[in-house]
Amino acid sequence: MNYTREILDELAEGAIILDGYDDCIVGITEEFGNGPRILYSKKKILEKLTIGIHEDEALEFYYYNIVGGYFGEQNPIFLLDDMF
């Protein structure tokens, strides 16, 4: 599904959206006691990052700057779909 900003704002109000990675969104999650969160594909993010840099550098950037970042209570979450 293609998630526009309007759809994300409506379905996942308050969720953190990573700039430049809209095409890596695979869904919206929810759980008891927490607001909705955006689910990103690790595989798609790494594919996007390796366009400009080596795979090792892309992994380091991913883990340090994306997964390792705390952006707020409704921080994004990541699907480990690169293992298959």
N, C-alpha and C positions, 0 to 999 in steps of 0.2 A: 504494500500500500504506500502511496505517496502522501506523506504528512506535510501539509502546509502549515505555516505559522498560525493561521486562523484556527485550524483543526487542533493543533497542539495547545493553543491558548484556551480553547473551549474544553477539551477533554482532559488536559493535564495542567490546569491552572496552578501557577506557582512552581511548576517543575523547572529545573535548570536545563536549558538548551545550550549545547555546545556550538559556538559559532563556527560555521564552515563545514559542519558534519551532518547537515540535515539529510543528505542522501545515505547516511549510515544508520538511520533510525529504523528499527525493525518492529517497534511496538511501544505500548504504554503499559506500565505495570501498576498494580495496586496491591496493598496489603493492609490488614487490620492495624489501625493506629497510626498509619502514615499516609501522607498525601500521595497522589499519583507521581510516578517517576518515568522518565524517558529511558527506553531500552535501546542501546546501541549495539551494533554488530562489531565485535573486535576484528573480525576478518575484513570487513569493509573499511574500517578505519585504517588498518595496516596496509591494505591495498592502496588507499588514498595517500598515505604517508610515503610509501616506497616509490611513488612516482618521482619524487625529487631527491630522495636520500637512500643510502644503503639500508638493507633490511635490519641489520644490527642497530643502526642509529634510530631507525623507525621504532623498533621495540623499546629501546631506551627512552625515547621521547614519549611513547605511549604510556609506559609504566610510570614514569616520573611526572609528566605534565598533565596527563589525562586521567588515568586511573588514580594516581597519587594525589590529585588535586581535590580539595574540599571546597565546593562552590556554594554550599548551603544545605539546609535540611532535606530538600528534595533533590539531592545529588543524583546525577545520572547513574545508571547501572549498565553493565556490559555483559553481553552474551558471548561465551567462549565457543564460538562456532568455527574457529580456525583449527580445531583439533581433528577434523574429519576430512 
